[in-house]
C-alpha cells in the first residue's frame, strides 16, 4: 500500500469506522478480483487484533487527496465524504 487512512462515516455519535487504502499497484484499481482479495486480506488482518476487530469496511481509493505542499498530510474529511458516497 502507498497510504492508508481511517475515517468515520455517518452522523456524529453513530459513525462507522472505514479503512481506506491507496494501492501502489495501480492494477488493483482495474482488477476487481485482485481488489476483492486485498480487501479480504485486510479484513482478516484486522480481525486478528482487538483494536481493529470491529472494523469491517475497507475501500480502495485511486489517489488520496493530500496537501500539495507536503504530499503527506491526508485530507481525511474529503476521504470521509468519498467513502460515504461509495457506501450508499
C-alpha positions as a Markdown table, in Angstrom:
| # | Residue | x | y | z |
|---|---|---|---|---|
| 1 | Unk | 0.0 | 0.0 | 0.0 |
| 2 | Unk | 1.1 | 3.5 | -0.7 |
| 3 | Unk | -1.1 | 5.0 | 2.0 |
| 4 | Unk | -4.0 | 4.2 | 4.3 |
| 5 | Unk | -6.4 | 6.2 | 6.4 |
| 6 | Unk | -9.1 | 5.5 | 9.0 |
| 7 | Unk | -12.2 | 7.7 | 8.6 |
| 8 | Unk | -15.6 | 7.9 | 10.2 |
| 9 | Unk | -18.7 | 7.7 | 8.1 |
| 10 | Unk | -22.1 | 8.6 | 9.3 |
| 11 | Unk | -23.6 | 11.1 | 11.8 |
| 12 | Unk | -21.5 | 12.1 | 14.8 |
| 13 | Unk | -22.0 | 9.7 | 17.6 |
| 14 | Unk | -23.0 | 6.9 | 15.2 |
| 15 | Unk | -20.1 | 6.8 | 12.8 |
| 16 | Unk | -18.8 | 3.6 | 11.3 |
| 17 | Unk | -15.0 | 3.1 | 11.1 |
| 18 | Unk | -13.8 | 2.8 | 7.5 |
| 19 | Unk | -10.2 | 2.0 | 6.4 |
| 20 | Unk | -9.3 | 3.3 | 3.0 |
| 21 | Unk | -6.2 | 2.2 | 1.2 |
| 22 | Unk | -4.4 | 3.7 | -1.8 |
| 23 | Unk | -2.6 | 0.9 | -3.6 |
| 24 | Unk | 0.9 | 1.2 | -5.0 |
| 25 | Unk | 0.0 | -1.3 | -7.7 |
| 26 | Unk | -2.4 | 0.5 | -10.0 |
| 27 | Unk | -3.7 | -2.8 | -11.4 |
| 28 | Unk | -5.7 | -3.2 | -8.2 |
| 29 | Unk | -7.9 | -0.4 | -9.3 |
| 30 | Unk | -8.8 | -2.2 | -12.5 |
| 31 | Unk | -8.7 | -5.8 | -11.4 |
| 32 | Unk | -11.8 | -6.5 | -9.4 |
| 33 | Unk | -10.7 | -9.9 | -8.3 |
| 34 | Unk | -7.4 | -8.6 | -7.0 |
| 35 | Unk | -9.1 | -5.8 | -5.2 |
| 36 | Unk | -11.5 | -8.2 | -3.6 |
| 37 | Unk | -8.6 | -10.4 | -2.4 |
| 38 | Unk | -6.8 | -7.3 | -1.0 |
| 39 | Unk | -9.9 | -6.3 | 1.0 |
| 40 | Unk | -10.4 | -9.8 | 2.3 |
| 41 | Unk | -6.7 | -9.9 | 3.4 |
| 42 | Unk | -7.1 | -6.6 | 5.2 |
| 43 | Unk | -10.3 | -7.7 | 6.9 |
| 44 | Unk | -8.5 | -10.9 | 8.1 |
| 45 | Unk | -5.6 | -8.9 | 9.4 |
| 46 | Unk | -7.9 | -6.6 | 11.2 |
| 47 | Unk | -9.9 | -9.4 | 12.7 |
| 48 | Unk | -6.8 | -10.8 | 14.4 |
| 49 | Unk | -6.3 | -7.7 | 16.7 |
| 50 | Unk | -8.7 | -6.5 | 19.3 |
| 51 | Unk | -8.2 | -2.8 | 18.4 |
| 52 | Unk | -9.2 | -3.4 | 14.7 |
| 53 | Unk | -11.5 | -6.4 | 15.0 |
| 54 | Unk | -14.6 | -4.2 | 14.8 |
| 55 | Unk | -13.6 | -2.6 | 11.5 |
| 56 | Unk | -15.3 | -4.5 | 8.6 |
| 57 | Unk | -15.4 | -1.8 | 5.9 |
| 58 | Unk | -12.4 | -1.4 | 3.7 |
| 59 | Unk | -12.3 | 0.6 | 0.5 |
| 60 | Unk | -9.7 | 1.1 | -2.2 |
| 61 | Unk | -9.1 | 4.7 | -3.4 |
| 62 | Unk | -7.1 | 5.6 | -6.6 |
| 63 | Unk | -5.3 | 8.7 | -5.2 |
| 64 | Unk | -5.7 | 10.2 | -1.7 |
| 65 | Unk | -6.4 | 13.9 | -1.5 |
| 66 | Unk | -3.3 | 15.3 | 0.1 |
| 67 | Unk | -1.8 | 18.7 | 1.0 |
| 68 | Unk | 0.3 | 19.5 | -2.1 |
| 69 | Unk | 2.9 | 21.3 | -0.1 |
| 70 | Unk | 3.9 | 18.1 | 1.7 |
| 71 | Unk | 2.2 | 15.3 | -0.3 |
| 72 | Unk | 1.8 | 13.6 | 3.1 |
| 73 | Unk | -1.0 | 15.2 | 5.0 |
| 74 | Unk | -4.1 | 13.3 | 4.0 |
| 75 | Unk | -7.3 | 15.2 | 3.9 |
| 76 | Unk | -9.4 | 12.7 | 5.8 |
| 77 | Unk | -12.5 | 14.9 | 5.7 |
| 78 | Unk | -12.6 | 14.6 | 1.9 |
| 79 | Unk | -11.9 | 10.9 | 2.1 |
| 80 | Unk | -14.8 | 10.5 | 4.5 |
| 81 | Unk | -17.2 | 12.2 | 2.0 |
| 82 | Unk | -15.9 | 10.0 | -0.8 |
| 83 | Unk | -16.3 | 6.9 | 1.4 |
| 84 | Unk | -19.9 | 7.9 | 2.3 |
| 85 | Unk | -20.7 | 8.1 | -1.4 |
| 86 | Unk | -19.2 | 4.7 | -2.1 |
| 87 | Unk | -21.2 | 3.1 | 0.7 |
| 88 | Unk | -24.6 | 4.5 | -0.3 |
